Amino acid sequence: MTGNPFLYLSILFLLIGGQFISMGLLGEIISRTYHESQNKSIYFVKEILGHSKQN
């Protein structure tokens, strides 16, 4: 291997980026599982503005 520190830094940053992506996906899965197990909406609509009823 070469003595170039930029090669080692690029490999390190690539691994750290992969870990960030996998942690984000894992957090998304955990969040969705939590909200689906609650049997209620994630959000609540208080009022609908500017909507007219059309038959």
Secondary structure, DSSP 8 states (H G I E B T S, - for coil): ----HHHHHHHHHHHHHHHHHHHHHHHHHHHHHHHHHTTS-SS------S-----
